[in-house]
Amino acid sequence: MGVLAGCSSAPPAPSAPPGIDLEHFDGADGNGLWLLGGDAAEREILDAIRAGGPVHMTGSFTELVQPDPESDPVRGRSISVDVRGRPDAFTASVAAGDLAMSMLVADGTTRVRGNAAYAASLGAPELADAVTCTVGEDPALERWAPMLSPIELVGAVLAGAELGVAPPAGESDTLEVVVGTEGSPLGVLTVERFGPPLPRTFTAADVTGDGAFSFAEWGTAPDLDAAAAALPCP
C-alpha cells in the first residue's frame, strides 16, 4: 500500500498554524489551535472544513417559541437532517414534524421528493411523493439553510461569537472550542486535535432553541449514482 512506502524515513514534523510562536508549539501536543486567538481559530476551522471534502453530517435543532409576550418559551418544532457529501454534490434528508423530504444536488441539478405534508407546505398537494428536478438551486435549499451545508452551519455558529479553545486534555484526540463568552457559553464544538481541526460534534442552546450535530467520514464521497436512481427525474 502507498501509505507504507518509504516507512523507513521519519515523517515530516507537523506545521504550526500561521501566527503561532514556534517556541510555544510542540507538534506532539496537537495542531496548536488552542494557541490562536478567536478570529484566527475560526479561520483555521473553516479552512479545514473547506479542504476536508465530503462529510456525513447528522443532527437536529428544536425551536423555542413564545406563543405570546406574557408566556414562557416552549419547545416547538424539531428539525432533523442527514447530509452526505460536499456543498455542490450531496444527498440529504430532512424531517420536521410531519414533513419529510429527500434531496440530491449533483451536476448542477437539484432533485427533491417530499411527502404529503411537504407538498402541502408548498401549496402544491399534487407534488406529494413526486420527484421535482430543477436546474440550479431549488428553493428548498434556501428553506433549510444553513442546515444542509456543514460550512454554512458551522460558519453561522461561529460568526461574530467569541471563541475559546481549551488546551489538550490527557490522551483525548479532540479539542473543545467554547462558542460564546466565558460567562455565557452558547455551545461547544469539538474538533480534531491532530491535523486539520475538522469538526466532530457541536452542541448549542440559546433563546432560539437547542441543537446537536455530528460530523463523520470526512473525505468519503456518497454514492450519488444510487441516490439519482432513487430520485429519477420525470
Buried (B, 14 or more C-beta within 10 A) or exposed (E): EEEEEEEEEEEEEBEBBEEBEEEEBEEEBBBBBBBBEBEBBBBBBBEBBEEBBBBBBBBBBBBBEEEEEEEEEEEEEBBBBBBBBBBEBBBBBBBBEEBBBBBBBBEEBBBBBBBBBBBBBBEEEEBBEEBBBBEEEBEBBEEBEBBBBBBBBBBBBBEEBBBBBEEBEEEEEBBBBBBBEEEEBBBBBBBBBBEBBBBBBBBBBBEEBBBBBBBBEBEEEBEBEEBBEBBEEE
